């Protein structure tokens, strides 16, 4: 699994499928290059707190993604996990379940109008 780093990738994914759980927000879109690998990006805004809280949030998101995405994600898709206030303190098992549930929902959702045009 490789990492998303370019701002343009994050902006593209913001227009894709989205599902929100108590512990995280998941955004997904197919990889425009048609690659078969998984790519993931992680975001924690300043609204969450100071740098310590944001770093903890991103570390937890990276670990959840490392455990769950290879098993449940579709190859050839890009994902962004966005931290929420509860991410840093939510039980780890609950975060794993949140991501699994979000993956099922974004893959079952109909494409947005912007994607079909």
C-alpha positions in Angstrom: 0.0 0.0 0.0 1.4 3.3 -1.0 0.7 6.8 0.4 -1.1 9.7 -1.2 1.0 12.9 -0.8 -0.1 15.4 -3.5 -2.8 18.0 -2.7 -4.4 17.3 -6.1 -5.1 13.7 -5.0 -6.7 14.8 -1.8 -8.9 17.3 -3.7 -9.9 14.6 -6.2 -10.9 12.2 -3.5 -13.0 14.9 -1.7 -15.3 14.7 -4.8 -15.6 10.9 -4.5 -17.6 8.5 -2.3 -17.7 9.4 1.3 -18.9 7.7 4.5 -18.7 9.1 8.1 -18.6 7.0 11.2 -18.1 8.1 14.8 -14.3 7.5 14.6 -13.4 8.5 11.1 -14.4 9.8 7.7 -13.5 7.6 4.7 -13.3 9.0 1.1 -12.8 6.8 -1.9 -12.4 7.0 -5.7 -10.9 4.7 -8.3 -7.3 5.4 -9.2 -7.4 7.5 -12.4 -4.1 5.9 -13.6 -5.8 2.5 -13.5 -3.2 1.0 -11.2 -4.0 -2.2 -9.3 -2.4 -1.1 -6.0 -3.9 0.5 -3.0 -3.1 4.1 -2.1 -4.1 5.8 1.1 -3.8 9.3 2.6 -4.4 10.5 6.1 -5.7 13.9 7.4 -6.1 15.4 10.9 -7.1 19.1 11.0 -6.1 21.7 13.6 -9.7 21.6 14.8 -8.8 18.3 16.5 -6.3 19.9 18.9 -2.6 20.5 19.3 0.1 18.6 17.4 0.3 15.8 19.9 -3.4 15.0 19.4 -3.2 15.3 15.6 -0.1 13.1 15.4 -1.8 10.4 17.7 -4.9 10.6 15.5 -2.9 10.1 12.3 -0.8 7.2 13.8 -4.0 5.4 14.8 -5.5 5.9 11.3 -2.3 4.6 9.6 -2.4 1.5 11.8 -6.1 0.8 11.2 -5.5 1.3 7.5 -2.5 -1.1 7.5 -4.6 -3.8 9.2 -7.9 -3.4 7.3 -7.3 -2.0 3.8 -5.3 -4.9 2.4 -8.1 -7.3 3.4 -11.2 -5.3 2.6 -10.4 -2.6 0.1 -10.7 -2.9 -3.7 -7.5 -2.9 -5.6 -7.2 0.1 -7.9 -8.9 2.5 -5.5 -7.5 5.5 -3.6 -8.6 6.2 0.0 -8.4 9.1 2.4 -9.0 8.6 6.1 -9.9 11.8 8.0 -9.6 11.9 11.8 -12.5 13.1 13.9 -12.5 14.2 17.6 -13.2 10.7 18.8 -10.4 9.1 16.8 -7.7 9.7 19.3 -9.6 8.3 22.3 -11.9 5.7 20.6 -11.1 2.0 21.4 -8.9 0.6 18.7 -11.3 -2.3 18.0 -14.1 0.2 17.4 -11.9 2.1 14.9 -11.3 -1.2 13.0 -15.0 -1.8 12.8 -15.7 1.8 11.7 -13.3 1.4 8.8 -14.7 -2.0 7.8 -18.2 -0.6 7.8 -17.2 2.5 5.9 -15.5 0.4 3.2 -18.6 -1.7 2.7 -20.7 1.5 2.4 -18.5 3.4 -0.1 -18.1 0.4 -2.4 -21.9 -0.3 -2.3 -22.8 3.4 -2.9 -23.9 4.7 -6.3 -21.3 7.0 -8.0 -21.9 10.8 -7.6 -23.1 12.7 -10.6 -19.7 14.3 -11.2 -18.2 10.9 -11.7 -20.8 9.7 -14.2 -20.6 12.8 -16.5 
